[in-house]
């Protein structure tokens, strides 16, 4: 029974990275061999200010700590195949935490542009925002409406 449960957990850990972000960590495909190049790509994307722009400082620290932990585990064992099952599960759990943070940040950092006509004008205005900025603006509007502080100036942005 234990073998079945452990096998199921490992299988789940191996399959989930398929849904992760483009530069997310995928140790199953490489068996840990090119972790350094994957880590370098993530570091480059974190530094570019666009790919993971919506990743909070706390999440950045958590991602870097997870990558450091994964590096230590791989250095200690030599490869994913050489790891005992409990350590392998810990490695893939850490991988999933890092991938979840990076995937959500990449989705939130995506820029969406809209073309709208301003009220009282025929001019079309282009507006570009990240998904997270749109969500924050929507939530701020809903909060203002609930609190009764919504005014025409706040709606029109004047």
N, C-alpha and C positions, 0 to 999 in steps of 0.2 A: 504494500500500500504506500509506504514511504517513497519507494522508487517511482511509483506512478505519479504521486503528487510532485516530487522534485522534477521529474521529466516534464510534467505539464507546465510547471513554473518556468523551467528553462526554455521550453518550446515557445511559451508566450513571450518571454524576453527576447527571443530570437526574431519573432515575427513583428513585434511592435515597431522596431526601428524603420520598417518599410514606410510608415506613415509620418516619419519625422521630417524636419526641415532639410533642405538640400545639403547643407554643410553640417548637419548634425552628426554626432558620433555614431559610427556603426562598426562595432567590434566583431560582430558575427561574420560579416562579409570578408573582413580582412584577417580574422582570427587574432587581432591585436597587432599584426605586423606593421601596419602603417599608421598607428595611433599618432605618432609625432606629426605626420603631415596633416591628419585630420585636425589635430589640436592647433597647428599653425594656421590652418584655414579659418577656424573659429576665432582665433585671436585676431586675425586680419579683419574679419567681418565685425568683430566687436569694436575694433579701433576705427573703422571707416565712418562711423557716426550715422550710417543710414540703415544698414541691414537689420541691426538690433537697436535702433534708436529708442524704442520704447521700453527697453530692458532697464529696470530700476537699478540703482546702485547696490541695493541688497541682493538682487537677483544676480548681478554681475559677480559679486563676491561669492555667491553660492555656486555659480557656474564654474568659476576659477577653482574653488575649493573641490568641487566634484571632479574636475579635470586633473587636479593634483592628486586626489585620492586614487583615481583610475591609473594614473601614471605610476604611483607607488605600487599598486597591486600588480601591474604588468611587469614592473622592474623586479619585484620580489619573486614572481613565479616564472618569468621569462616569456611566457605566452599564455593565451587563454586555454589552450589545450592542456597545459601543464598544471593548471589550477585545480585544487580539490573542489568538489561540487559546492560546498558552502561559500567558498571565496568567489567562485564563478558567479553564484547567485548575487552576492554582494556587489560584484563588479557590474553586472547587468542592471541591478537596481539603481546604482549610481548613474549608469548610462541613461536610464530612463528618466531620472530626475533632471539631468542636464538637457536631454532632448526635449522634455516637456517645457522647460523654461525657454529654450532657444526657439522652439516651434511657435509658442504663443507670442514671443517677442517679435518674431519675423512676421507673423500675421498682423499684429498690432502696428508694426512699422510700415506696412504697405501704404503707399500714397494713392489716394483716390481723388480724381479731378472731376468737377461737375461744371456745367455751363448753365447759368440761370439768368433770368431776367429780373432785374431789381424792380421792386414795386414802384409804379409810376413812371417807368422808363421802358423804352424798347431796346436799350443797349443790353447785349448779352455779356455777362461777366464770368470769367473763369475763376474757379476757386479750387485750390488743391490743399488737402489735409490728409494726415495719416488716419487710419481706422481708429486708433486710440483717441486722437484729437476730436474726431467726429463723435465718438462715444462720450467723451468728457463734456463736449458742448451740449449734446442731447440731455445728459444727466443734469447739467447746470440749469438748462431751461426747465426741466421737469421740477427741479428743486425750487426754482424761482416761482413757478406756477403754484406749487403747493404752499409756499410761504406767502404768496400774495405780493411779491416784490417785482413782478413782471410789469414793465412799463413799455410804451411804444419805442422809447429811445433804446432800451436794452434789446428789443426784438430787431430793430432796424440796424443796430450797430452804430448809431450816430452818437 
